[in-house]
Amino acid sequence: MYKRLRELREDANLTQTQIATVLHCAQRTYSNYERGDHDLPTEVLIMLAKFFCTTTDYILGLNNERSNKHSKTPRRL
């Protein structure tokens, strides 16, 4: 799961600081999520799935279908 978070962020050419801003948290907090040092709260998981236009199942590693059928363009900051 944590590898997928980093891949989604890097594929969108975003920094950890930019994602942390979207999540309304500190960069260090987001870094802890991405490294797997802290579990993702459900609300953060949902926010990330919406932001990256993917599914929570993809982020969690439950499937390999990356794109959400309803939207294929990541949100802009």
RADAJO-V77197 format. One record per helix or strand of 2 or more residues. SS is the DSSP state (H for helix, E for strand). FROM is the first residue (numbers start at 1). LEN is the number of residues. If there is no record, write none. Layout:
ss=SS from=FROM len=LEN
ss=SS from=FROM len=LEN
//
This chain:
ss=H from=2 len=10
ss=H from=16 len=8
ss=H from=27 len=9
ss=H from=42 len=10
ss=H from=56 len=5
//
